Amino acid sequence: MNKSLKIVFFGTPEFATGVLQALQESPHEIVAVVTVPDKPAGRGRKINESDVKKYAVTHGLPVLQPHNLKAADFLKELASFKADVQVVVAFRMLPKAVWKMPPMGTFNLHASLLPQYRGAAPINWVIINQEKQTGVSTFFIDEKIDTGAIIATRETLIAPLENAGTLYNRLMNMGAQLTLKTVDAIAAGTVTTTIQKNHPHLKEAPKLTNENTFIDFNKPAVTVDALIRGLYPYPVAKAVLFNEKNIDVKIHKSKVVEKSHKMTPGSLVLENNQILVACAEDMIEIQEIQLPNKKRMNVKDLLNGYTFAREARFGKALGETALKRL
């Protein structure tokens, strides 16, 4: 039987909690959890705690929330836990003083098959880019982002109409299993690694921003639909509805309609309680939409109470008009 290791866990979102749970329920010992400081959020400025903190507090695990990862007080407290290994899942870049601290190293779980899709949002971008497969990777942290020696990977196929939400859940479960397997291998002294090689066609997974989450209807319908699925259920794809008032809307769900046309991309067809939008090739049917300061709704309900002007159309915000943001 492998020896039990003392682990310090670094993480923030829900994705990390599934991994933390698997480790906490294993023979290994979580001696501390490091997560982001609490932040006020929303209109009421209510204090928001990370998902990882909520899990840690519920299960009685010590929680550290440093503002500065290089601060002497934090480094001293971190060292006091005498961890054998540190595990990082969806956390910010660690300074060398932190990741070099444990004698058995610090490794990261990343939600892609490295070296592809290094960056902040790999789950979203593999769907946006219409990839056929993805996976999870564990690697030892070094001085650059997502470039360290790979310990292990696990692959999964991406379903043709999959969205980021379903892939997120599957990769979280796979990542939890791979992380535990990696810790077990470190404990047993059987770890082998593979250096990440420079690839001629590396695809990145940059942070999702207001600019790269807007729909461009000058692209084919399959590309538009992939963006919508890749941003669902969060942060959700946006488009501009140029109507009597120009507004940003969120488009939660859509469907590709293979229909040839000679319409300008973004033009609308309203028929049979449907909204069809012309793309560079084919059209998409908008199925669920959200107006500013409203809840999401299906299109049939929208059409019962919302009026479209004859010249109404959808478009992309950048360079077209100044708009009220959602």
Buried (B, 14 or more C-beta within 10 A) or exposed (E): EBEEBBBBBBBBBBBBBBBBBBBBEBBBBBBBBBBBEEEEEEEEEEEEBBBBBBBBEEEEBBBBBBEEBEEEEBBEBBBEBEBBBBBBBBBEBBEEBBBBBBEBBBBBBBBBBBBBBBBBBBBBBBBBBBBEEBBBBBBBBBEEBBBBBBBBBBEBEBEEEBBBEBBBEBBBBBBBBBBBBBBBBBBEEEBEBEEBEEEEEEBEBEEBEEEBBBBBBBBBBBBBBBBBBBBBEEBBBBBBBBBEEBBBBBBBBBBBBEBEBEBEBBBBBEEEEBBBBBBEBBBBBBBBBBBBEEEBBBBEEBBEEBEBEEEBBBBBBEEEEEBEEB
